[in-house]
């Protein structure tokens, strides 16, 4: 029989409906699961009861656990009636059940049983699965009596016990009477509450005092000792000991023993064939690093660096052993030993330690005559130049020491490819002749292809000289290795397209532009194949051929979106001449992580091989890894967002496994004060189909230093995006399509790096799937929307009162103005009066542009009887539409949150600017007549279009840079 049990802790309820004559309620909860029923005690006259009572249900078949449902019904006890007023219910599906270690309290909103139910409020439950053998179960659960129950059996009237109930206590209910000989802890307080049942004896009640479960998802401030000193309140408090290197002052100083194996010479032959395949083992206690072996080489060169953490040193003797690679047993060549007490230390900016030649010793510790190896051994920190290329003792085991694996575990910095927008305008073609039937007029169209991106024009009318005049946008990346291929084809039959000719344009030959000036067009000859089209000499010899008129330009004035606009880490245009000078420097110290959950199993235990993006080194077999790596970036805009992610390295062990996500941290730079060091422990949260999971905490140190305060303050008045986004704006749909293309290019280019960056990492970092529909995001955006406008309504109510007071003081002008406005508007609209009676408007109904599939869907029966592939296609289309609606709701909520951010000091610089502006405007309005101010403001807002600019104004740019709550959304 299964030992799996479902544990339910009934914590509390809030805001229950109070419907009796005393305007109160006496609630209790009935739990139902798998034909078992439990019931809590009754809390008299308490609309916000607290129980902290635990129950355990027996799971008959764990394989069907996900199909079962836990029901919790809240009733109110009434002494004078057999009826139990219904206060609400909660249903928890089996798919959300998690182990006890991952369970967290959750407040479920109470649902109505029917339309006329008056349920309201929330019920706090903690639901989990356990296999603890100490929890015993009986085959029959508690079933409440259908008859009337006395008050004394349900409500505790003792005054002392009522005072005890006010404390946050937890009761555990067992469905069997414990053994008499069972030893109970002395710290527990036992008590019996009578519960009338129909069949078995009432369960024994165990009470114990305990604190409420802490919140696991909060950011905690820390005060670590870093290289620059202890961080207290965002300031560095330096001690008497000065840091060894001022470059790495945001991380803890870590000492390493570095060993550089350069090369060897005059090694003796060991094989029978007279050859040698040498490699080197660097051994220090139980840690061992192995170089690559070189085939048949007596004078090998390795030039590899190994790093051993000082805190992990288990021996005072370092051994460098040279061996010969063999099929069965590797041969011994020689050894060099170092006493760690004699190893020198160096810290940058000291010059690197020069390697030296050391004579190899045999097993009897006798010096060889000729064989030598060049080595360099020193003590250093993570500021050492060799740190980035070193193989670390905590990042590699002796069993997996190949070059490929060690490269995948090292610290690397990746640069995203430089992306450009390519604008292609297909204008016209001349002499489009079908070879098979020269007398037939073609229905031509052009297929444009760059790599995996392909678009095509509309089909022209039957003519030898078709005209399209259509523009298309593509994403390309430097270096421009691909070609723009134009293929003119004839739509001869409904399912057949006959090629006419091809033209190939190298991307490197296309002109680049940085503004909205008109770009040059050219005529290209069409050839039968791509190879002929790429032959420039053949194109010059052609006297008469089909030609195509094309205009193409590489747009350098746009910022190419490769990530969500909400979390963009860079907003600069593509062309470097348009880049503005940086406004500051961002320094990030990745300290350590703790409490990580094991992701995979190795040697019979759960482990994690984690790294932090920007790609730090991978720490093997550690649930509390220490990284202590520091990175620095130039900051060009305070509205950018820093994203830090933690992954489990899938290269180690299998090589084909995916890098699993452990958590993500986002920091908007505008929320950071200049010069302050932020040291916090951020929870690593991942949303899974089973719910929200916390997989540990990541400790970071962040400092933003402003190099020019005036430039940064002026940045708030500048447009958020480059000028081309406003002079020639791109539609929202086009931006989403181009973003997908940019993401695919990034995945391809970064996948060719060493070590390769996998697709799942790039997608998780760039939030590639945020545009898809999600009920959770929709609800979150809706609640954001309501939260913002609930505050607006309260402000609006106050403004209406002020307006009403002003109108009451001048009542004689209200009605004449209203009627005069209505009369003028009616006279103005007289010219546009309808000439015919209104009829069905096909354009208003979009009946003219509807396609066959949409009509078939509209007239389909309910429920549908269509094939699964058609239903799937329509469901995906519905998700796309819902995703757009979801984005619009989120955008509206973000605008309201930006209004709230004006005075919330979330962006301290922006709030300071706005408060200063308000003070100045207040002083100006005090000395300026209001009528004059209103007159000038009206003239400004009603100015002629020629006096307006397409570039957004400074107030609008300032508003767009304000932070919204999108940074805190999962």
Protein Blocks (a to p, Z undefined) as FASTA:
>chain_A
ZZbdcddddfbdehiacfbfnopacddddddeehiacdddddehiabbcfkpacddddfb
lmlmmmpccddddddddfkbcbdcdfbdcdddfklpccfklgccdddddddfbfkbccec
jddddddddfbfklccdfbdcdddfbdcdfklmpccbfklmmmmmpccdddddfbdcdfk
lccdfkbccdddddddfklccdddddddddddddfkbccddddddfkbcceehiacddfb
dcfblklmmbccddddddddfbdehiacfbfnopacddddddehjbccdddddehiabbc
fkpacdddfklpcbfbdcdddddddfklccdfbdcdddfklpccdddfbdcddddddddd
dfkopacfklccddddddddfkbmklmmpccfklccfklmcfklmmmmpccddddddddd
dddddfbdehiacfklmmbccdddddddehjbccddddddddfbdcfkpadddddddddf
bccdddddddfbfkbccdfbdcdddfklpccdfbfbdcddddddddfbfklmmmmklmmm
pmbdcdddddddddfkbccdfbdfklccbfcdfblklpccdfbdcddddfbdehiacfbd
eehiacddddddddddddehiabdcfkpacddddfbfkbccdddddddfkgonlpaccdd
fbdcdddfklpcehiacddddddddddfkbccdebdcddddddddfblklmmmmmmpcfb
dfklmmmccdfklmmmmmmmmmmmmmmmmmmpccdddfklmmmmnopmlmpccfklmmmm
mmmmmmmmmmmmmmmmmmmmmmmmmmmmmmmlmmmmmmmmmmmmmmmmmmmpcfbdcddd
fklnommmpcfklmmmmmpccddfbdfklmmmmmmmmmmmmmmmmmmmmmmmmmmmmmmm
mmnomammlmmmmmmmmmmmmmmmmmpcfklmmmmmmmmmmpcfklpcfbdcfklmmmmm
pccfklmpZZ
